[in-house]
Amino acid sequence: MLAIKYRLTKQKDFDNVWQTGRSNFNEALGIKISKNKLAVSRFGFIVSAKISKKAVDRNQIKRRLRQVIKDSLKDIKPGYDVVIITQKAVVNKEYKEIKDLVLKGLSKLKLLK
């Protein structure tokens, strides 16, 4: 589980990232980032019912994304709010493929150390 200090929890934080953030999208994921004034980076995940009607599948995708972030936290620059938006193609991806897509997107946004 991702520690609470690394999570985006409030709607206003999501809205701020959505309105002011830079983005990078690929076939399975979209990543939007925005600077914050904190010493840590915070992450939020959006997996809509359009991705899968089954909550089990949506929750599994969120768990995989959280684990990717947790494993990569030491390599991610502090001071950013990050929202990861899933696309339909993420349902068929394995953990390693999701990890590669997330790290590639973060690297394109210059968020990796």
Backbone as CSV, one residue per row, in Angstrom:
resi,resn,N_x,N_y,N_z,CA_x,CA_y,CA_z,C_x,C_y,C_z
1,MET,0.844,-1.187,0.000,0.000,0.000,0.000,0.884,1.243,0.000
2,LEU,0.493,2.210,-0.752,1.201,3.475,-0.841,0.870,4.310,0.389
3,ALA,1.881,4.831,1.069,1.671,5.624,2.282,0.806,6.845,1.982
4,ILE,0.051,7.286,2.963,-0.918,8.374,2.790,-0.252,9.678,2.340
5,LYS,0.992,9.922,2.759,1.647,11.173,2.364,1.992,11.202,0.878
6,TYR,1.966,10.039,0.225,2.249,9.970,-1.213,0.986,9.898,-2.058
7,ARG,-0.196,10.072,-1.451,-1.456,9.937,-2.192,-2.153,11.278,-2.370
8,LEU,-2.758,11.454,-3.531,-3.675,12.572,-3.751,-5.040,12.101,-3.274
9,THR,-5.638,12.848,-2.352,-6.905,12.398,-1.796,-8.044,13.376,-2.029
10,LYS,-7.728,14.641,-2.202,-8.788,15.657,-2.315,-9.104,15.959,-3.778
11,GLN,-10.373,16.208,-4.033,-10.822,16.526,-5.390,-10.146,17.784,-5.914
12,LYS,-9.896,18.758,-5.057,-9.272,20.008,-5.510,-7.842,19.768,-5.993
13,ASP,-7.153,18.777,-5.410,-5.806,18.445,-5.877,-5.854,17.812,-7.265
14,PHE,-6.810,16.911,-7.482,-6.990,16.318,-8.800,-7.334,17.405,-9.820
15,ASP,-8.238,18.305,-9.449,-8.650,19.386,-10.357,-7.475,20.289,-10.711
16,ASN,-6.633,20.595,-9.729,-5.466,21.440,-9.967,-4.527,20.786,-10.980
17,VAL,-4.264,19.515,-10.816,-3.402,18.802,-11.762,-4.054,18.794,-13.141
18,TRP,-5.348,18.544,-13.167,-6.067,18.455,-14.440,-6.018,19.776,-15.202
19,GLN,-6.126,20.901,-14.476,-6.193,22.208,-15.131,-4.826,22.780,-15.461
20,THR,-3.829,22.548,-14.616,-2.547,23.229,-14.794,-1.409,22.299,-15.185
21,GLY,-1.670,20.998,-15.279,-0.579,20.058,-15.461,-0.142,19.847,-16.898
22,ARG,1.086,19.333,-17.026,1.603,18.859,-18.309,1.218,17.392,-18.427
23,SER,1.162,16.874,-19.655,0.695,15.496,-19.795,1.490,14.720,-20.830
24,ASN,1.387,13.403,-20.702,1.962,12.466,-21.656,1.015,11.283,-21.732
25,PHE,0.573,10.944,-22.928,-0.356,9.829,-23.113,0.254,8.809,-24.054
26,ASN,-0.023,7.524,-23.788,0.329,6.456,-24.718,-0.894,5.567,-24.892
27,GLU,-0.716,4.374,-25.456,-1.884,3.547,-25.780,-2.639,3.036,-24.561
28,ALA,-1.990,2.943,-23.405,-2.645,2.343,-22.243,-2.766,3.279,-21.049
29,LEU,-1.940,4.313,-20.984,-1.929,5.192,-19.812,-1.739,6.644,-20.217
30,GLY,-2.269,7.523,-19.389,-1.992,8.939,-19.497,-1.459,9.415,-18.163
31,ILE,-0.484,10.311,-18.199,0.094,10.833,-16.966,0.044,12.347,-17.041
32,LYS,-0.513,12.976,-16.016,-0.544,14.429,-15.911,0.207,14.811,-14.645
33,ILE,1.082,15.821,-14.734,1.849,16.255,-13.564,1.711,17.758,-13.374
34,SER,1.835,18.157,-12.126,1.798,19.565,-11.770,2.675,19.748,-10.542
35,LYS,3.382,20.858,-10.471,4.227,21.125,-9.305,3.365,21.339,-8.067
36,ASN,3.883,20.885,-6.920,3.271,21.227,-5.643,4.336,21.858,-4.758
37,LYS,3.970,22.337,-3.602,4.912,23.007,-2.721,5.312,22.117,-1.553
38,LEU,5.305,20.812,-1.787,5.621,19.853,-0.741,6.986,19.214,-0.989
39,ALA,7.481,18.511,0.011,8.779,17.848,-0.098,8.668,16.458,-0.719
40,VAL,7.444,16.025,-1.002,7.236,14.701,-1.606,6.345,14.836,-2.833
41,SER,6.414,13.833,-3.684,5.490,13.762,-4.814,4.289,12.937,-4.386
42,ARG,3.100,13.349,-4.858,1.866,12.631,-4.511,1.247,12.090,-5.792
43,PHE,0.543,10.958,-5.656,0.020,10.250,-6.814,-1.458,9.948,-6.647
44,GLY,-2.182,10.057,-7.754,-3.587,9.684,-7.802,-3.814,8.836,-9.039
45,PHE,-4.810,7.975,-8.976,-5.077,7.045,-10.067,-6.538,7.135,-10.464
46,ILE,-6.797,7.176,-11.763,-8.158,7.208,-12.272,-8.364,5.981,-13.151
47,VAL,-9.253,5.097,-12.699,-9.620,3.909,-13.469,-11.143,3.916,-13.530
48,SER,-11.687,4.354,-14.648,-13.139,4.522,-14.747,-13.837,3.213,-15.072
49,ALA,-15.141,3.225,-14.948,-15.950,2.052,-15.268,-15.939,1.759,-16.765
50,LYS,-15.500,2.709,-17.590,-15.372,2.458,-19.024,-14.239,1.487,-19.315
51,ILE,-13.273,1.418,-18.417,-12.147,0.502,-18.575,-12.628,-0.938,-18.426
52,SER,-13.384,-1.190,-17.357,-13.966,-2.507,-17.120,-15.184,-2.319,-16.230
53,LYS,-16.214,-3.048,-16.512,-17.415,-2.952,-15.683,-17.220,-3.654,-14.344
54,LYS,-16.229,-4.537,-14.280,-15.985,-5.301,-13.054,-15.075,-4.526,-12.107
55,ALA,-15.531,-4.319,-10.890,-14.736,-3.622,-9.881,-13.459,-4.396,-9.571
56,VAL,-13.527,-5.704,-9.664,-12.354,-6.541,-9.400,-11.224,-6.171,-10.360
57,ASP,-11.538,-6.015,-11.627,-10.528,-5.658,-12.626,-9.983,-4.252,-12.386
58,ARG,-10.872,-3.312,-12.090,-10.430,-1.930,-11.839,-9.529,-1.862,-10.616
59,ASN,-9.886,-2.576,-9.565,-9.071,-2.577,-8.354,-7.718,-3.232,-8.588
60,GLN,-7.689,-4.286,-9.398,-6.425,-4.944,-9.712,-5.495,-3.990,-10.467
61,ILE,-6.044,-3.231,-11.391,-5.248,-2.254,-12.132,-4.694,-1.206,-11.182
62,LYS,-5.528,-0.707,-10.270,-5.065,0.294,-9.303,-3.971,-0.265,-8.399
63,ARG,-4.113,-1.517,-7.961,-3.087,-2.135,-7.119,-1.761,-2.244,-7.868
64,ARG,-1.832,-2.615,-9.134,-0.608,-2.715,-9.930,0.057,-1.357,-10.090
65,LEU,-0.735,-0.331,-10.371,-0.180,1.014,-10.526,0.444,1.509,-9.223
66,ARG,-0.232,1.280,-8.110,0.320,1.685,-6.810,1.642,0.982,-6.530
67,GLN,1.723,-0.297,-6.873,2.952,-1.055,-6.631,4.097,-0.540,-7.505
68,VAL,3.799,-0.184,-8.744,4.826,0.391,-9.619,5.374,1.663,-8.994
69,ILE,4.489,2.528,-8.517,4.919,3.788,-7.912,5.707,3.520,-6.638
70,LYS,5.222,2.614,-5.818,5.910,2.295,-4.558,7.325,1.785,-4.823
71,ASP,7.484,0.926,-5.833,8.799,0.387,-6.174,9.721,1.455,-6.767
72,SER,9.169,2.465,-7.411,9.963,3.475,-8.108,10.069,4.788,-7.348
73,LEU,9.543,4.857,-6.150,9.462,6.123,-5.413,10.816,6.787,-5.216
74,LYS,11.855,6.001,-4.979,13.180,6.576,-4.740,13.760,7.221,-5.996
75,ASP,13.259,6.838,-7.174,13.759,7.376,-8.440,12.941,8.557,-8.956
76,ILE,11.856,8.911,-8.281,10.967,9.977,-8.749,11.288,11.270,-8.005
77,LYS,11.397,12.351,-8.762,11.699,13.658,-8.160,10.584,14.084,-7.215
78,PRO,10.937,14.700,-6.088,9.913,15.202,-5.165,9.333,16.535,-5.645
79,GLY,8.157,16.880,-5.103,7.570,18.181,-5.384,6.573,18.218,-6.517
80,TYR,5.989,17.077,-6.862,5.017,17.027,-7.951,3.758,16.283,-7.516
81,ASP,2.634,16.693,-8.090,1.395,15.931,-7.994,1.230,15.228,-9.330
82,VAL,0.963,13.926,-9.284,0.888,13.113,-10.494,-0.452,12.378,-10.515
83,VAL,-1.152,12.455,-11.636,-2.383,11.690,-11.816,-2.166,10.753,-12.997
84,ILE,-2.426,9.468,-12.762,-2.292,8.469,-13.815,-3.695,8.050,-14.243
85,ILE,-3.979,8.247,-15.528,-5.294,7.953,-16.089,-5.155,6.714,-16.970
86,THR,-6.015,5.751,-16.768,-5.911,4.522,-17.548,-6.771,4.589,-18.805
87,GLN,-6.335,3.854,-19.820,-7.072,3.705,-21.066,-7.517,2.248,-21.167
88,LYS,-8.361,1.952,-22.097,-8.929,0.612,-22.257,-7.861,-0.474,-22.433
89,ALA,-6.754,-0.158,-23.096,-5.723,-1.154,-23.405,-4.987,-1.672,-22.172
90,VAL,-5.107,-1.001,-21.039,-4.367,-1.419,-19.843,-4.906,-2.728,-19.267
91,VAL,-6.133,-3.093,-19.590,-6.751,-4.307,-19.048,-5.958,-5.554,-19.432
92,ASN,-5.412,-5.585,-20.623,-4.703,-6.768,-21.116,-3.224,-6.782,-20.768
93,LYS,-2.738,-5.793,-20.047,-1.310,-5.682,-19.759,-0.949,-6.407,-18.467
94,GLU,0.235,-6.975,-18.472,0.799,-7.589,-17.273,1.517,-6.510,-16.459
95,TYR,1.910,-6.875,-15.239,2.551,-5.919,-14.335,3.805,-5.313,-14.970
96,LYS,4.652,-6.123,-15.556,5.911,-5.619,-16.130,5.644,-4.631,-17.261
97,GLU,4.642,-4.903,-18.085,4.304,-3.988,-19.175,3.789,-2.663,-18.625
98,ILE,2.958,-2.729,-17.589,2.446,-1.507,-16.967,3.595,-0.704,-16.369
99,LYS,4.511,-1.404,-15.709,5.665,-0.726,-15.106,6.482,-0.009,-16.172
100,ASP,6.745,-0.682,-17.290,7.508,-0.064,-18.372,6.801,1.171,-18.924
101,LEU,5.479,1.089,-19.096,4.716,2.227,-19.623,4.739,3.416,-18.661
102,VAL,4.582,3.140,-17.366,4.594,4.220,-16.376,5.964,4.880,-16.330
103,LEU,7.015,4.089,-16.261,8.365,4.655,-16.180,8.738,5.409,-17.454
104,LYS,8.300,4.926,-18.597,8.559,5.635,-19.848,7.849,6.988,-19.855
105,GLY,6.587,7.004,-19.394,5.839,8.259,-19.329,6.444,9.247,-18.352
106,LEU,6.864,8.753,-17.178,7.492,9.629,-16.190,8.816,10.173,-16.707
107,SER,9.542,9.359,-17.431,10.821,9.807,-17.966,10.624,10.870,-19.054
108,LYS,9.589,10.735,-19.879,9.303,11.741,-20.900,8.906,13.072,-20.282
109,LEU,8.286,13.008,-19.111,7.911,14.228,-18.404,9.034,14.742,-17.510
110,LYS,10.201,14.085,-17.596,11.404,14.471,-16.837,11.152,14.434,-15.332
111,LEU,10.461,13.393,-14.891,10.139,13.252,-13.481,11.042,12.250,-12.778
112,LEU,11.858,11.530,-13.542,12.778,10.566,-12.931,14.120,11.245,-12.671
113,LYS,14.759,10.856,-11.572,16.073,11.434,-11.221,17.139,10.950,-12.175
